Amino acid sequence: MSTAQPRLTPGLLAALGLLAAVSAVATDLYIPSIPSIASELHASASSVQLTLSLFFFGVGLGQLLLGPLSDSLGRRPVLLAGFAVFALTGIATVFVQDIGTLIALRLLQGLSGAVGIVLSRAIAADLSTGDTAVRALSLIAMVVGLGPMIAPVLGGFAHRLWDWRGVLAVLAVISTLMLLLAWRRVPESLPVEQRRPHGVGAALRPFGELIRDRGFVALTLAFALSFTAMISYISASPFIGQRLLRMTPIEYALSFAAGASALLIANLVNARLAPRVGPARMLSVGSGLLVLGGLGMLTLVLSDALTIPGFIACAFALTGGTGLTMSNASALALARAGSARGSGSALIGTAQFALGGAAAPLVGLWGETTALPMAITVAAAAVLSAACATIRRRG
């Protein structure tokens, strides 16, 4: 049997980007409906935000399990099984009657949806090296960046037409389509002779090696903390936008997409520049933008000067910095992972969603009448991410 690998064509790269974007869509699509979900299910803001945080924890844990599993069984069977569960769970969320059931289903959705994130990176790394890998990961991130731009707008219109259950029905349809896409378009990228042995010891060994690599750990934390800053803004933004700044759901969705457009722009720029100037330099640029957005948001809130234009401008800098930081930190980290790319991608993703999930409930602890918890969390995560990137460079 031939062991020749498939080529990383533009079509396959686009498919990987779409599969990686599903988890972001599963978050952003229903963000405009969060206040309505809280009202209809008689739930507090913090309990509804728990549907975000447990989804993120599920995505983190799922990557930790599915990444090493794909190193042993191959990418394709794990990918298809994960998306089958993700689609079925999405259908079930449409019919929930209480917040507890929704939280449980969102956790399962996160566990299964993790497969798109962890394996899109691993498959791209299987089929590319060096500058090609940086470009591939940037382009995948660019497609992922379309999620925060399109999903809230789509979710806002779907909410206006069908309320929040209709939004979840749209997500269920998207999940089913992604399962079909994975089945039809994504080949196996890990040859049998390169797969790792089965067993608990064999699965855990790469984790130990990677955790002892200080450069890998610093890059992983820079990646995860930049995401934490962005997701803290995302989870609080519907309450800040619609209740503090008095936007309608459609106005909020459009303003959110305007800020999120920086993610797309950043990855387009990175795909062109990173192979020329190097991912380390682009990581420095991303860290600077991230800190600018985070501290700018905190300054506006502390001075009681937060306005819609200021909110969007800070979000633009924050999400642009996140895009550059995540693309380049992941490329540099996976280059250090070597043959354990599934495990390396799993650790990166686990840190990302564990930290993001821990931060999401914090932004709602003081209620819905202040933006200060969000601003503090965003600024702290941005500064810590930049510090980790600096530690990596000095190391």
C-alpha positions, -999 to +999 in steps of 0.1 A: +000+000+000+013+035-009+024+057+020+024+089-001+007+117+018-020+139+003-011+174-007-021+204+013-042+220-014-060+253-011-093+234-010-081+211+018-067+242+037-101+259+034-118+227+047-095+226+077-102+262+084-139+256+084-137+226+106-114+246+130-139+274+130-169+254+142-161+258+179-159+296+174-192+296+155-207+275+183-198+304+207-203+335+186-236+325+168-256+325+200-239+354+218-266+379+208-292+356+223-276+352+257-298+378+274-329+361+260-317+327+271-312+340+306-347+355+306-366+326+292-348+299+313-349+321+344-312+320+348-286+345+360-260+361+338-232+340+355-251+307+349-257+315+312-220+325+309-213+290+324-226+276+291-195+294+276-170+284+302-179+247+303-180+246+266-144+260+267-134+235+293-149+207+272-130+219+242-098+219+262-103+184+277-115+171+243-083+182+227-062+166+254-080+133+247-085+134+209-050+148+199-030+118+213-058+094+202-053+106+166-015+101+169-023+064+175-055+057+154-050+083+126-066+116+120-096+107+099-115+082+121-111+105+152-123+135+131-154+118+119-164+104+152-160+137+170-181+156+144-208+130+146-212+135+183-210+173+178-238+173+153-261+151+175-255+173+205-262+204+185-296+190+176-304+182+213-297+218+224-327+230+204-351+213+227-337+221+262-361+233+289-337+243+317-303+259+320-288+228+337-295+206+306-282+233+283-249+236+303-245+198+302-251+196+265-227+225+259-200+206+278-205+176+256-206+199+225-172+213+236-157+178+241-167+166+207-162+199+188-126+200+200-117+176+172-120+203+146-095+226+164-069+200+174-069+180+142-070+209+117-037+221+132-022+186+134-032+178+098-017+211+085+015+204+104+015+168+090+015+181+055+038+212+058+070+224+073+089+256+081+075+287+064+048+267+047+035+256+081+034+293+093+015+303+062-009+273+065-017+279+102-022+316+094-046+309+066-065+284+088-067+310+115-079+335+089-108+312+080-115+308+117-115+346+120-145+347+097-165+331+125-165+361+149-173+383+119-202+363+104-216+343+132-228+372+155-245+389+125-261+356+114-271+349+150-286+384+154-308+379+123-317+344+133-326+355+168-348+383+154-366+358+131-368+327+153-356+336+188-328+317+205-340+282+198-339+291+161-303+302+166-294+268+181-312+251+152-290+270+127-260+258+147-273+222+145-275+225+107-240+239+105-227+211+126-242+185+103-228+202+073-193+201+089-196+164+094-204+159+057-174+182+048-150+161+070-163+129+054-160+141+018-130+163+018-105+155+045-081+125+038-059+107+062-027+126+068-008+104+092+007+073+076+004+041+096+042+037+100+043+072+117+016+064+143+025+061+179+019+029+199-014+024+218-015+025+256-017+050+284+021+053+288+027+059+251+000+085+251+013+104+281+050+103+272+049+132+247+031+154+272+059+150+297+085+158+270+067+189+259+059+202+294+097+200+302+104+222+271+104+258+285+101+273+251+071+253+242+054+261+275+061+299+272+047+299+236+016+278+247+009+303+275+013+333+252-012+317+229-036+307+256-035+340+275-041+360+243-072+339+237-083+345+273-081+382+268-103+380+237-128+356+251-132+377+282-142+405+260-165+383+239-184+368+269-191+402+285-197+421+253-234+413+248-242+428+283-219+458+279-231+465+243-268+459+247-274+470+283-246+495+292-242+511+257-278+506+247-273+488+214-301+468+198-292+431+190-285+439+153-264+470+162-245+449+187-239+421+162-227+446+135-204+464+160-190+430+172-183+420+137-165+453+130-142+447+160-137+410+151-127+419+115-092+426+129-088+389+134-092+383+096-070+412+087-042+402+111-041+367+097-041+379+061-012+401+069+006+374+088+003+349+060+022+373+037+047+387+062+055+359+086+074+338+060+095+369+052+102+385+086+098+354+107+071+343+131+090+355+162+090+391+150+053+389+141+046+375+176+062+406+191+039+428+170+009+408+181+018+411+217+021+449+214-014+452+198-028+429+225-015+451+253-026+483+236-062+470+233-064+456+268-049+486+286-070+509+264-102+492+274-092+493+311-083+530+308-117+539+292-137+520+318-117+534+348-122+570+335-159+564+328-153+573+292-164+541+275-183+548+243-194+527+213-165+539+191-140+535+219-153+500+227-150+489+190-115+505+186-102+486+217-118+454+205-102+459+171-067+462+186-073+433+210-086+409+184-059+418+159-032+413+185-048+380+194-048+368+158-011+376+153-002+361+187-021+329+183-010+321+147+027+327+153+029+312+188+012+280+176+035+277+146+066+282+167+053+258+194+043+230+169+077+233+153+092+224+187+068+194+191+083+174+162+065+141+156+042+146+186+021+172+167-012+158+178-001+159+215+014+194+210-017+207+194-037+192+222-017+209+249-019+242+232-057+239+228-062+226+263-044+256+278-063+279+255-098+267+265-089+260+302-077+295+308-105+310+286-131+289+304-118+300+338-119+337+329-154+338+312-175+336+345-153+363+361-166+390+338-201+386+352-194+383+389-203+419+396-236+418+378-246+434+345-242+471+354-204+475+351-177+467+326-149+468+351-145+431+357-142+425+319-117+453+315-095+441+344-095+405+331-088+415+295-059+438+305-043+412+329-045+384+303-030+407+276-001+418+297+007+382+309+005+369+273+031+396+262+053+387+292+053+350+282+062+359+246+091+380+260+103+352+283+103+329+252+125+354+232+149+359+261+151+321+266 
